[in-house]
Amino acid sequence: MAEELVHYTLERGVATITLDSPHNRNALSSAVRGQLRDHLARAVEDPAVRVIVLSHTGPVFCSGMDLKESRGANAQQQGVNEFPAILERIWTSPKPVVARLAGPARAGGVGIVAACDIAVASVDATFAFTEVRLGVVPAVISVTVLPRLLPRAAHELFLTGEKFDARRAVEIGLLNSAVGADELDAEVRRYTDMLALGGPNALAATKAMLRRAPASSLAEDFADMLELSARHFASEEGQEGIRAFAEKRSPSWVPQD
């Protein structure tokens, strides 16, 4: 049986997927990629899951691709063709995804952080786009990272490979929050508790709305958004939310203790 390098737990609607390969700084080896991919699919497909948290054991969140596997390997063996599917699964997940970092992220690990909807780190976490210093290009991760970062910061950090801290990561848009190590779990719980209050269909539709390409005109944009709004107001979920508000109770989708 293959060693379990990525764990999965489910509690009160929160599926936690934990990278557990500290011997190589949670690098994205073929085994880790495969298990991460499978657990993400499991969480997305399980109706009991409301929110997904990506976490880790050991001092490093994720050091990027496993360079030992990449030596002399072709693109397929390096996971270049496989890793985009993982980032896309996170980015397009109909359920909110929260990254929890108690340590550094590098290269592909930063791509994972950027793909998540919410990212929280301890203040001592650090980040770097180290690719150019290895003679390679941060191409794949740019798809998720560039929409998050301020353009000036992206140019600087992609080109220099300089290490930066969690507070700067918040300032440039990579992280939502940086807190003390003893506050990290409470901060993650604060976000997951808030996310679990949203209707599952409404959350999925809102995520899709946030990803949509701009319409060709303002009138077309308003027409599309009016249709989306009306559809969800009239939906079973929307009507349940309106009834719950009027009756001063929690909607049926809120996980119970």
N, C-alpha and C positions, 0 to 999 in steps of 0.2 A: 504494500500500500504506500502511495506517495506521502511524503511528509506534509503535514498541514502547516502552511506558511502564512495563510490568511484565514482568520477566524470570523465567524458569523454568529451574532446573538440578536434576539428580538425581545424587547421589553416595552410595554405600554405604547406600542405602535412605532417605536424607534428601532430600526435595524442598524446595528453597529458592525461595520466591517473593519477588522483590525489587521494591519500588516504586522507580521510577526516573524521577521527574518533579520534579527539584529546582528547576526554574524557578518552580514555584508551591508549593513546600514540600510536595511529594507530596500535594497536595489531591486529594480524591476527585471528580475530574472524571468526566464520562460515559465518557470513554475509559479512564481508570484503573479505574473500577468494572467496566466490561465485561471488561477484560483480567484483572483480579483474579478476577472470578467464573469466567472460563473456566479459569484456571490452578488455582484451588481444585478445580473439578470434575475436572480432569485428574489432580491429585494423589490425590484421593479414589478415583477409579476405577482407578488403576494399581496392580496387586498388588505391584509392585516397591517401592512407596513404603511405608515404615514410619512415618515421622515427617515432619511438615510444619513448616518454619520460615518465618515472615513477617519479612522484613528490608527494608532501604531503602538507597538511596544519598543523598548529601547530608547536611546538618546536621540535618534534621528528619525524624522518622519519618513523621508524617502530621498535617497541620494541619486535618483535617476536611473537610467538604463544600466544593466549589469555589464560593466566594461570587460570583465573577464570572459563573458560569453561573446562579446563583440570582436575580440581579437581575431583577425583573419576571416571573419564571418561575412556572408553576403547579406543583402538587405533583409531578406526574409528571415534569416536566422537571427539577426539583430532585433527583430520585433518591430522594425520600422513600419511594416505593413499591418501589424497587429495592434500596436499602441494607439493609433488614431481611433480604432473602434472602441477602445476603453474610454478615451477622452470624450468621444461622441456620446457614449452611453451615459456618462455623468452629465454632460452638458444638456442633453435632450431628455433626461429622465423626467417623467411626469411628476415625480415626487421630489420635493426639495432635498438637496444634498448639502451637508455641512462638513467642512474639513476641520479636524481637531489636531493641532500641531503642538506637541510639547517639546519639539526640537527642530533642527534645521531641515530645509528642503533645498534640493539642487536640481537644475535641469528638468528632466521629465517629472520629478516630484513637484516642481513649481507649476508645471503644466496641469497636473492633477488638482492642485490647490485652486488654480485659476478656473478650472472647469466647474468647480463646486459653486453653488448659489451663495453660500455663506462660508466664510473662512475665519477661524479664530485661532490665535496662537499665543503661546506664552511670550513675554517680552524678551526673553533671551534666545528665541528662535532666530535663525539667520537664513538668508536666501542668496542665491547667485545663479546667473545664467553662465555656466562655465564652458559652454560648448566651444566658443571661439578659441579658448585657450588650449583646447585639445585638437584644434584644426578642423572642427566640424561646425555645422550651422544649426541654430535652434529653430529649425524650420517647422517641425510638426507641432511643437508646443506653442508656437507663435499664434496658431489658430485660436487657442483659448486664452492665451496671455494678453495679446495685443488689445482685445476689446476691453480689458480691465485696466490697463495702465495708462497713465498720462503719456502723451507722445514723446515729450522731451525725456522723461525718465526711461521709457522703452529704448530709445536710441542710445542713451548713455549706458544703461545696464546690459543691454544685449551686446553692445560693441566692446565694452571694457571687461565684462565678466566680473566686475567688482562685487564683493560681498556687501550686503546691506541688511539692516536689522529690522525687527518686526514693526517698530514705530514708523520707520520710513515706508515699509510695506503697506501700512494703513494709509499714510499720506498719499501714496501714488495709486491706490485703488486695488492692490493685490489682496489685502486683508480687510475684513470688516472691523476686527477688534483685536487688540493686543493687551493681555492682562498678566498679572503675576501668576507664577506657576501654581500657587495654591488656590487661585481663583478660576483656573482654566475650566475645570469640569462644571462648575456652577454657571460660567458664561455660556458654555455649550448647551447646558440644560435650559438656560433662559431662552436661547434661540429655538431649540427643539420644542419647548412648551408653547411658544408663540406660533410656530409653524403648524403644530398639531391642531390649533384652533381653526385653521382654514379648511373649507370644504375640499375634499380630494379633487373633484372635477374642476372646481374654481382655481385651485392651485395649479393644476395641469394646464388649464387654459391660459392662466396668467403667465406661466413660464413660456408657453408657446407665443403669447403676445409680445413678451419681452424680446424674443428671438426673431420676430418677423422682420422682413425687409420692408423699407418704407414704401408706401403706396405711391403711385405716379402723380397723385394730386391730393390736396387737402380734402376735397369733397369725397374722393374715393376712400380716403382714410376714415373720415367720419362715418360713411355708409357702412364700411366693414365693422367698425367698432360699435355702431348702433345695433347691428345684427348680432354681434357677439354678446353685447349686454342684454338684449331682449331674450336671447336664447337661454341665458343662464338665469335671468329673473324668472322665466317661466318653467325652468327645469324642476324636477323633483327635489334636487338638492337645494336650489335657490328658495323654493317655497318652504322647505323645512327650516332653513336658516331664518327666514322672515317670521315664521310661526314661533320659533325658539326665542327670537328677539322680543316679540310681543308678549310671550308667556314668561319672560325673564328666567329662562333655563338654558342649559348648554345644548347645542344641536346634537343630533344623534351620532354624528361622526367623531365627536371629541372622545379620545380614549379615556376610559374610566380607570380609576385606581384599583 
